[in-house]
Amino acid sequence: MGDWLLAPAHYERLLEGTIATVQILGLSFAFGVVLSLLFGVARLSKRRWVRAAALVYVEFARGISSVILLFIMVIAVPILFGLRGASVMLWGSIALGLNMGGYGAEIVRGAIQSVPRGQTEASIALNLSPTQRLRHVVLPQAMRIILPPMGNLTIEILKGTALVSVVAGFDLMRATQNLVSTQLSVGVAGVTVLFVNVLLIYFALAQIINGLFRLAERRLGQRFEERRGRRADAIPEVAL
């Protein structure tokens, strides 16, 4: 078993890289979710120009290479706008968030469209504004459909964080590359052990994300069941 373990100093370096990866993922996720909701709703707007603008963003974000987008955001944008000392982590996270938003917007759009039309018509009858209908009626029901694919997309973004190392950003993959030279002294076996350990770290992070989304799905399902129970209790019994 010891043959598959690294030196404690190596694990400390990998831990630093893991923390950086989680930070990049967190920033990317936050930015991506905002874009997903914004452009997912915009794709269903009654205004043609809003739908067209949202479609352009979605197709661009999904169609461009993630590596090219990272180079543009991390290298080109700071140079063009004179942003000296720009954070590679921040701009890399924005690039990954832009990519996530393109896919997430389609998830949100499809989920909103799956909500029964009668729900929207009932909210209109209650004189709710479009914002209130979206916030209190449509999105809460759509979330049950949004969560599973959004969890898968988040795991894909986790894998995409490894690309940040290509633009000289520090993350788990960069920490791994820095350790390769130290493992070369013990041959191919040492490098293999290093990458197996890194693979297991990525796998563990993916399982944590999967577990969090499943927990959110379960909590959301329980809320709907509680609401159904309260509605059923509120209906008076009719004596036959």
Contacts in CASP RR format, 6 or more apart in sequence:
PFRMAT RR
TARGET T0000
AUTHOR 0000-0000-0000
METHOD contacts of the structure
MODEL  1
MGDWLLAPAHYERLLEGTIATVQILGLSFAFGVVLSLLFGVARLSKRRWV
RAAALVYVEFARGISSVILLFIMVIAVPILFGLRGASVMLWGSIALGLNM
GGYGAEIVRGAIQSVPRGQTEASIALNLSPTQRLRHVVLPQAMRIILPPM
GNLTIEILKGTALVSVVAGFDLMRATQNLVSTQLSVGVAGVTVLFVNVLL
IYFALAQIINGLFRLAERRLGQRFEERRGRRADAIPEVAL
3 189 0 8 1.000
3 193 0 8 1.000
4 193 0 8 1.000
4 196 0 8 1.000
4 197 0 8 1.000
5 193 0 8 1.000
5 197 0 8 1.000
6 14 0 8 1.000
6 179 0 8 1.000
6 193 0 8 1.000
6 194 0 8 1.000
6 197 0 8 1.000
10 179 0 8 1.000
10 182 0 8 1.000
10 194 0 8 1.000
11 197 0 8 1.000
13 175 0 8 1.000
13 178 0 8 1.000
13 179 0 8 1.000
14 172 0 8 1.000
14 175 0 8 1.000
14 176 0 8 1.000
14 179 0 8 1.000
14 197 0 8 1.000
14 198 0 8 1.000
14 201 0 8 1.000
16 170 0 8 1.000
16 175 0 8 1.000
17 170 0 8 1.000
17 171 0 8 1.000
17 172 0 8 1.000
17 174 0 8 1.000
17 175 0 8 1.000
18 172 0 8 1.000
18 175 0 8 1.000
18 201 0 8 1.000
18 205 0 8 1.000
20 89 0 8 1.000
20 170 0 8 1.000
20 171 0 8 1.000
20 172 0 8 1.000
20 175 0 8 1.000
21 158 0 8 1.000
21 161 0 8 1.000
21 171 0 8 1.000
21 172 0 8 1.000
21 173 0 8 1.000
21 205 0 8 1.000
22 205 0 8 1.000
23 89 0 8 1.000
24 89 0 8 1.000
24 92 0 8 1.000
24 93 0 8 1.000
24 96 0 8 1.000
24 161 0 8 1.000
24 164 0 8 1.000
24 171 0 8 1.000
25 154 0 8 1.000
25 157 0 8 1.000
25 158 0 8 1.000
25 161 0 8 1.000
25 205 0 8 1.000
26 93 0 8 1.000
27 89 0 8 1.000
27 90 0 8 1.000
27 93 0 8 1.000
27 94 0 8 1.000
28 92 0 8 1.000
28 93 0 8 1.000
28 94 0 8 1.000
28 96 0 8 1.000
28 97 0 8 1.000
28 100 0 8 1.000
28 157 0 8 1.000
28 161 0 8 1.000
29 97 0 8 1.000
29 100 0 8 1.000
29 154 0 8 1.000
29 157 0 8 1.000
31 93 0 8 1.000
31 94 0 8 1.000
31 97 0 8 1.000
31 98 0 8 1.000
31 100 0 8 1.000
32 97 0 8 1.000
32 98 0 8 1.000
32 100 0 8 1.000
32 101 0 8 1.000
32 104 0 8 1.000
33 100 0 8 1.000
33 101 0 8 1.000
33 150 0 8 1.000
35 97 0 8 1.000
35 98 0 8 1.000
35 100 0 8 1.000
35 101 0 8 1.000
35 102 0 8 1.000
35 104 0 8 1.000
35 105 0 8 1.000
36 100 0 8 1.000
36 101 0 8 1.000
36 102 0 8 1.000
36 103 0 8 1.000
36 104 0 8 1.000
36 105 0 8 1.000
36 107 0 8 1.000
36 108 0 8 1.000
36 150 0 8 1.000
37 108 0 8 1.000
38 105 0 8 1.000
39 54 0 8 1.000
39 57 0 8 1.000
39 58 0 8 1.000
39 101 0 8 1.000
39 102 0 8 1.000
39 105 0 8 1.000
39 108 0 8 1.000
40 54 0 8 1.000
40 58 0 8 1.000
40 104 0 8 1.000
40 105 0 8 1.000
40 106 0 8 1.000
40 108 0 8 1.000
40 109 0 8 1.000
40 112 0 8 1.000
41 108 0 8 1.000
41 109 0 8 1.000
41 112 0 8 1.000
41 134 0 8 1.000
42 50 0 8 1.000
42 51 0 8 1.000
42 53 0 8 1.000
42 54 0 8 1.000
42 105 0 8 1.000
43 51 0 8 1.000
43 54 0 8 1.000
43 55 0 8 1.000
43 58 0 8 1.000
43 105 0 8 1.000
43 106 0 8 1.000
43 109 0 8 1.000
44 51 0 8 1.000
44 109 0 8 1.000
44 112 0 8 1.000
44 113 0 8 1.000
45 51 0 8 1.000
45 54 0 8 1.000
54 105 0 8 1.000
57 102 0 8 1.000
57 105 0 8 1.000
58 101 0 8 1.000
58 102 0 8 1.000
58 105 0 8 1.000
58 106 0 8 1.000
61 98 0 8 1.000
61 99 0 8 1.000
61 101 0 8 1.000
61 102 0 8 1.000
61 103 0 8 1.000
61 105 0 8 1.000
62 99 0 8 1.000
62 102 0 8 1.000
62 103 0 8 1.000
62 106 0 8 1.000
64 99 0 8 1.000
66 95 0 8 1.000
66 96 0 8 1.000
66 99 0 8 1.000
66 160 0 8 1.000
66 163 0 8 1.000
67 163 0 8 1.000
67 166 0 8 1.000
69 95 0 8 1.000
69 98 0 8 1.000
69 99 0 8 1.000
70 92 0 8 1.000
70 95 0 8 1.000
70 96 0 8 1.000
70 163 0 8 1.000
70 164 0 8 1.000
70 166 0 8 1.000
70 167 0 8 1.000
71 167 0 8 1.000
72 95 0 8 1.000
73 91 0 8 1.000
73 92 0 8 1.000
73 94 0 8 1.000
73 95 0 8 1.000
73 98 0 8 1.000
74 86 0 8 1.000
74 88 0 8 1.000
74 91 0 8 1.000
74 92 0 8 1.000
74 95 0 8 1.000
74 167 0 8 1.000
74 168 0 8 1.000
74 169 0 8 1.000
75 167 0 8 1.000
77 83 0 8 1.000
77 86 0 8 1.000
77 91 0 8 1.000
78 84 0 8 1.000
78 85 0 8 1.000
78 86 0 8 1.000
78 91 0 8 1.000
88 164 0 8 1.000
88 167 0 8 1.000
88 168 0 8 1.000
88 169 0 8 1.000
88 170 0 8 1.000
89 164 0 8 1.000
89 169 0 8 1.000
89 170 0 8 1.000
92 164 0 8 1.000
92 167 0 8 1.000
92 169 0 8 1.000
96 157 0 8 1.000
96 160 0 8 1.000
96 161 0 8 1.000
96 163 0 8 1.000
96 164 0 8 1.000
97 157 0 8 1.000
99 157 0 8 1.000
100 153 0 8 1.000
100 154 0 8 1.000
100 157 0 8 1.000
103 153 0 8 1.000
104 149 0 8 1.000
104 150 0 8 1.000
104 153 0 8 1.000
107 146 0 8 1.000
107 149 0 8 1.000
107 150 0 8 1.000
107 153 0 8 1.000
108 142 0 8 1.000
108 146 0 8 1.000
110 145 0 8 1.000
111 142 0 8 1.000
111 143 0 8 1.000
111 145 0 8 1.000
111 146 0 8 1.000
112 138 0 8 1.000
112 139 0 8 1.000
112 142 0 8 1.000
114 142 0 8 1.000
114 145 0 8 1.000
115 137 0 8 1.000
115 138 0 8 1.000
115 141 0 8 1.000
115 142 0 8 1.000
119 137 0 8 1.000
119 138 0 8 1.000
119 141 0 8 1.000
120 133 0 8 1.000
120 137 0 8 1.000
120 138 0 8 1.000
122 137 0 8 1.000
123 132 0 8 1.000
123 133 0 8 1.000
123 136 0 8 1.000
123 137 0 8 1.000
123 138 0 8 1.000
124 133 0 8 1.000
128 136 0 8 1.000
128 137 0 8 1.000
143 220 0 8 1.000
144 217 0 8 1.000
144 220 0 8 1.000
144 221 0 8 1.000
144 224 0 8 1.000
147 213 0 8 1.000
147 216 0 8 1.000
147 217 0 8 1.000
147 220 0 8 1.000
148 213 0 8 1.000
148 217 0 8 1.000
150 213 0 8 1.000
151 209 0 8 1.000
151 210 0 8 1.000
151 213 0 8 1.000
154 209 0 8 1.000
154 213 0 8 1.000
155 206 0 8 1.000
155 209 0 8 1.000
155 210 0 8 1.000
158 202 0 8 1.000
158 205 0 8 1.000
158 206 0 8 1.000
158 209 0 8 1.000
159 202 0 8 1.000
161 171 0 8 1.000
161 172 0 8 1.000
161 173 0 8 1.000
162 171 0 8 1.000
162 172 0 8 1.000
162 173 0 8 1.000
164 170 0 8 1.000
164 171 0 8 1.000
164 173 0 8 1.000
164 174 0 8 1.000
165 171 0 8 1.000
165 173 0 8 1.000
165 174 0 8 1.000
165 177 0 8 1.000
172 198 0 8 1.000
172 201 0 8 1.000
172 202 0 8 1.000
173 198 0 8 1.000
176 194 0 8 1.000
176 195 0 8 1.000
176 198 0 8 1.000
179 194 0 8 1.000
180 191 0 8 1.000
180 194 0 8 1.000
183 190 0 8 1.000
183 191 0 8 1.000
183 193 0 8 1.000
183 194 0 8 1.000
184 190 0 8 1.000
184 191 0 8 1.000
END
